[in-house]
Amino acid sequence: MSGIKIVRQGYHYTIEHFGRFTTVAHPGFNFYMPFFYRVGRRVNMMEQVLDIPGQEIITKDNAMVSTDGVVFFQVLDAAKAAYEVSDLYVAIMQLTTTNLRTVMGSMDLDETLSKRDEINARLLSVVDQATESWGVKITRVEIKDIRPPADIVNAMGRQMKAEREKRAVILEAEGSRASAILRAEGEKQGQILEAEGRREAAFRDAEARERAAEAEAKATQVVSDAIAGGNTQAINYFIAQKYVEAVSQFATSPNAKTILFPVEATQLIGSLGGIGELAKEAFGGGGGSGSGDRKTAASDNATPALRKRSPFESGGSSAQ
């Protein structure tokens, strides 16, 4: 019965023959000659975790930080793990602690706080390479916590606050700048549209004045042609129109309380009479035109005392 060895799952037993390692007993039923063979070490082959106690580490920029971590490892070769190292757990812990000081001591405080993945990768590479000869595979190294001193934490808090205030001021300045740019663009567009409106209005005004001048020129040409043809009523109409326009300006004066006409009222009536004669001549036709000439001749033969002459009549009539 002492020769029967039952090995549990997840474990390997080393078998020694008079103190010398001979073989490894795998999980299950095993039988070895009693008194000649005995179990040397019971090696756990499952993945295990080893807690690294807190360490005080001085970083590259002379900042003291406290850190701790965990190491995950698995024994691949029970014989090497049992006979190549005296105490496997202590050896892995010391090796990890030493390399943790080396890795974090070569980095600044900001790097140690922001580059944990890099620290874990470097530790994993170094420790796994060192424990390969022990038949152990380091599967993972994790830094649990990094604790800077209280004064450094306060300084970092003030730095973070100042940085956020700086960002806020920058964003506010950028917003004001964008607002000013948009406002200037709006004013620019408004001025452009206003200038275009003034240009269009000036163009329309110039066109209106041009058409008015053309109409005035045509009217003047018609009057000139009438005068050249011997029709004195045309010049009478033209002067009467300007006379009426000049008299109407007196009524539009904002300061005038009393209107003084520089001419007699009968002259204005005579002007209107000249306009009427011109209208009769224009719309009376051929027959009306002859009768109008006879009436004009009769009135010319009338007594000068009973006749009021228009101020727009020709010099010959005034001489009569």
Contacts in CASP RR format, 6 or more apart in sequence:
PFRMAT RR
TARGET T0000
AUTHOR 0000-0000-0000
METHOD contacts of the structure
MODEL  1
MSGIKIVRQGYHYTIEHFGRFTTVAHPGFNFYMPFFYRVGRRVNMMEQVL
DIPGQEIITKDNAMVSTDGVVFFQVLDAAKAAYEVSDLYVAIMQLTTTNL
RTVMGSMDLDETLSKRDEINARLLSVVDQATESWGVKITRVEIKDIRPPA
DIVNAMGRQMKAEREKRAVILEAEGSRASAILRAEGEKQGQILEAEGRRE
AAFRDAEARERAAEAEAKATQVVSDAIAGGNTQAINYFIAQKYVEAVSQF
ATSPNAKTILFPVEATQLIGSLGGIGELAKEAFGGGGGSGSGDRKTAASD
NATPALRKRSPFESGGSSAQ
2 34 0 8 1.000
2 35 0 8 1.000
3 31 0 8 1.000
3 32 0 8 1.000
3 33 0 8 1.000
3 34 0 8 1.000
3 37 0 8 1.000
4 29 0 8 1.000
4 30 0 8 1.000
4 31 0 8 1.000
5 13 0 8 1.000
5 15 0 8 1.000
5 25 0 8 1.000
5 29 0 8 1.000
5 30 0 8 1.000
5 31 0 8 1.000
5 32 0 8 1.000
5 39 0 8 1.000
6 28 0 8 1.000
6 29 0 8 1.000
6 30 0 8 1.000
7 13 0 8 1.000
7 25 0 8 1.000
7 26 0 8 1.000
7 27 0 8 1.000
7 28 0 8 1.000
7 30 0 8 1.000
8 27 0 8 1.000
8 28 0 8 1.000
9 27 0 8 1.000
9 28 0 8 1.000
10 27 0 8 1.000
10 44 0 8 1.000
10 45 0 8 1.000
10 46 0 8 1.000
11 27 0 8 1.000
11 42 0 8 1.000
11 43 0 8 1.000
11 44 0 8 1.000
11 45 0 8 1.000
12 24 0 8 1.000
12 25 0 8 1.000
12 26 0 8 1.000
12 27 0 8 1.000
12 42 0 8 1.000
12 43 0 8 1.000
12 45 0 8 1.000
12 78 0 8 1.000
13 24 0 8 1.000
13 25 0 8 1.000
13 30 0 8 1.000
13 39 0 8 1.000
13 40 0 8 1.000
13 41 0 8 1.000
13 42 0 8 1.000
13 43 0 8 1.000
13 78 0 8 1.000
14 21 0 8 1.000
14 23 0 8 1.000
14 24 0 8 1.000
14 25 0 8 1.000
14 39 0 8 1.000
14 40 0 8 1.000
14 41 0 8 1.000
14 43 0 8 1.000
14 78 0 8 1.000
14 79 0 8 1.000
14 82 0 8 1.000
14 83 0 8 1.000
15 21 0 8 1.000
15 22 0 8 1.000
15 23 0 8 1.000
15 24 0 8 1.000
15 25 0 8 1.000
15 32 0 8 1.000
15 37 0 8 1.000
15 38 0 8 1.000
15 39 0 8 1.000
15 40 0 8 1.000
16 22 0 8 1.000
16 37 0 8 1.000
16 38 0 8 1.000
16 39 0 8 1.000
16 40 0 8 1.000
17 36 0 8 1.000
17 37 0 8 1.000
18 36 0 8 1.000
19 38 0 8 1.000
19 40 0 8 1.000
21 40 0 8 1.000
21 79 0 8 1.000
21 82 0 8 1.000
21 83 0 8 1.000
22 37 0 8 1.000
24 78 0 8 1.000
24 79 0 8 1.000
25 32 0 8 1.000
25 39 0 8 1.000
32 38 0 8 1.000
40 82 0 8 1.000
41 78 0 8 1.000
41 82 0 8 1.000
41 83 0 8 1.000
43 75 0 8 1.000
43 78 0 8 1.000
43 81 0 8 1.000
43 82 0 8 1.000
44 75 0 8 1.000
45 74 0 8 1.000
45 75 0 8 1.000
45 78 0 8 1.000
46 74 0 8 1.000
47 72 0 8 1.000
47 73 0 8 1.000
47 74 0 8 1.000
47 139 0 8 1.000
48 72 0 8 1.000
48 73 0 8 1.000
48 74 0 8 1.000
49 70 0 8 1.000
49 71 0 8 1.000
49 72 0 8 1.000
50 70 0 8 1.000
50 71 0 8 1.000
50 72 0 8 1.000
50 73 0 8 1.000
50 89 0 8 1.000
50 92 0 8 1.000
50 93 0 8 1.000
50 96 0 8 1.000
51 68 0 8 1.000
51 69 0 8 1.000
51 70 0 8 1.000
52 68 0 8 1.000
52 69 0 8 1.000
52 70 0 8 1.000
52 71 0 8 1.000
52 93 0 8 1.000
52 96 0 8 1.000
52 97 0 8 1.000
52 100 0 8 1.000
53 68 0 8 1.000
53 97 0 8 1.000
54 66 0 8 1.000
54 67 0 8 1.000
54 68 0 8 1.000
54 69 0 8 1.000
55 66 0 8 1.000
55 67 0 8 1.000
55 68 0 8 1.000
55 97 0 8 1.000
55 100 0 8 1.000
55 101 0 8 1.000
56 64 0 8 1.000
56 65 0 8 1.000
56 66 0 8 1.000
57 64 0 8 1.000
57 65 0 8 1.000
57 66 0 8 1.000
57 67 0 8 1.000
57 100 0 8 1.000
57 101 0 8 1.000
57 104 0 8 1.000
57 105 0 8 1.000
58 64 0 8 1.000
58 105 0 8 1.000
59 65 0 8 1.000
59 104 0 8 1.000
59 105 0 8 1.000
59 107 0 8 1.000
59 108 0 8 1.000
59 109 0 8 1.000
59 112 0 8 1.000
60 105 0 8 1.000
60 106 0 8 1.000
60 107 0 8 1.000
60 108 0 8 1.000
61 108 0 8 1.000
61 109 0 8 1.000
63 109 0 8 1.000
63 148 0 8 1.000
63 149 0 8 1.000
63 152 0 8 1.000
64 148 0 8 1.000
64 149 0 8 1.000
65 104 0 8 1.000
65 109 0 8 1.000
65 112 0 8 1.000
65 146 0 8 1.000
65 147 0 8 1.000
65 148 0 8 1.000
65 149 0 8 1.000
66 145 0 8 1.000
66 146 0 8 1.000
66 147 0 8 1.000
67 100 0 8 1.000
67 104 0 8 1.000
67 112 0 8 1.000
67 143 0 8 1.000
67 144 0 8 1.000
67 145 0 8 1.000
67 146 0 8 1.000
67 147 0 8 1.000
68 143 0 8 1.000
68 144 0 8 1.000
68 145 0 8 1.000
69 100 0 8 1.000
69 141 0 8 1.000
69 142 0 8 1.000
69 143 0 8 1.000
69 144 0 8 1.000
69 145 0 8 1.000
70 141 0 8 1.000
70 142 0 8 1.000
70 144 0 8 1.000
71 92 0 8 1.000
71 93 0 8 1.000
71 96 0 8 1.000
71 127 0 8 1.000
71 138 0 8 1.000
71 140 0 8 1.000
71 141 0 8 1.000
72 138 0 8 1.000
72 139 0 8 1.000
72 140 0 8 1.000
72 141 0 8 1.000
72 142 0 8 1.000
73 92 0 8 1.000
73 131 0 8 1.000
73 136 0 8 1.000
73 137 0 8 1.000
73 138 0 8 1.000
73 139 0 8 1.000
74 136 0 8 1.000
74 137 0 8 1.000
74 139 0 8 1.000
75 81 0 8 1.000
75 88 0 8 1.000
75 135 0 8 1.000
75 136 0 8 1.000
75 137 0 8 1.000
76 135 0 8 1.000
76 136 0 8 1.000
76 137 0 8 1.000
77 135 0 8 1.000
80 133 0 8 1.000
80 134 0 8 1.000
80 135 0 8 1.000
80 136 0 8 1.000
81 88 0 8 1.000
81 134 0 8 1.000
81 135 0 8 1.000
81 136 0 8 1.000
84 133 0 8 1.000
84 134 0 8 1.000
84 135 0 8 1.000
85 91 0 8 1.000
85 134 0 8 1.000
88 134 0 8 1.000
88 136 0 8 1.000
91 131 0 8 1.000
91 134 0 8 1.000
92 127 0 8 1.000
92 131 0 8 1.000
92 136 0 8 1.000
92 138 0 8 1.000
95 127 0 8 1.000
95 130 0 8 1.000
95 131 0 8 1.000
96 123 0 8 1.000
96 127 0 8 1.000
96 141 0 8 1.000
99 123 0 8 1.000
99 126 0 8 1.000
99 127 0 8 1.000
100 119 0 8 1.000
100 123 0 8 1.000
100 143 0 8 1.000
103 119 0 8 1.000
103 122 0 8 1.000
103 123 0 8 1.000
103 126 0 8 1.000
104 112 0 8 1.000
104 119 0 8 1.000
107 115 0 8 1.000
107 119 0 8 1.000
109 148 0 8 1.000
109 152 0 8 1.000
111 118 0 8 1.000
112 119 0 8 1.000
112 146 0 8 1.000
113 146 0 8 1.000
113 148 0 8 1.000
116 143 0 8 1.000
116 146 0 8 1.000
119 143 0 8 1.000
120 140 0 8 1.000
120 141 0 8 1.000
120 142 0 8 1.000
120 143 0 8 1.000
123 141 0 8 1.000
124 138 0 8 1.000
124 140 0 8 1.000
124 141 0 8 1.000
127 138 0 8 1.000
127 141 0 8 1.000
128 137 0 8 1.000
128 138 0 8 1.000
131 137 0 8 1.000
131 138 0 8 1.000
148 156 0 8 1.000
222 234 0 8 1.000
223 234 0 8 1.000
223 235 0 8 1.000
223 237 0 8 1.000
223 238 0 8 1.000
226 233 0 8 1.000
226 234 0 8 1.000
226 235 0 8 1.000
227 234 0 8 1.000
227 235 0 8 1.000
231 281 0 8 1.000
232 313 0 8 1.000
232 314 0 8 1.000
233 274 0 8 1.000
233 277 0 8 1.000
233 278 0 8 1.000
233 281 0 8 1.000
234 278 0 8 1.000
235 312 0 8 1.000
236 271 0 8 1.000
236 274 0 8 1.000
236 275 0 8 1.000
236 277 0 8 1.000
236 278 0 8 1.000
236 310 0 8 1.000
236 312 0 8 1.000
236 313 0 8 1.000
237 274 0 8 1.000
237 275 0 8 1.000
237 278 0 8 1.000
239 271 0 8 1.000
239 312 0 8 1.000
240 271 0 8 1.000
240 272 0 8 1.000
240 274 0 8 1.000
240 275 0 8 1.000
240 312 0 8 1.000
241 275 0 8 1.000
243 268 0 8 1.000
243 271 0 8 1.000
243 312 0 8 1.000
244 268 0 8 1.000
244 271 0 8 1.000
247 261 0 8 1.000
247 268 0 8 1.000
250 256 0 8 1.000
250 259 0 8 1.000
250 261 0 8 1.000
251 259 0 8 1.000
261 268 0 8 1.000
263 311 0 8 1.000
266 308 0 8 1.000
267 310 0 8 1.000
267 311 0 8 1.000
270 308 0 8 1.000
270 310 0 8 1.000
270 311 0 8 1.000
270 312 0 8 1.000
271 310 0 8 1.000
271 311 0 8 1.000
271 312 0 8 1.000
273 310 0 8 1.000
274 310 0 8 1.000
274 312 0 8 1.000
277 296 0 8 1.000
280 288 0 8 1.000
280 292 0 8 1.000
281 289 0 8 1.000
281 292 0 8 1.000
299 307 0 8 1.000
300 317 0 8 1.000
300 320 0 8 1.000
304 320 0 8 1.000
309 317 0 8 1.000
309 318 0 8 1.000
END
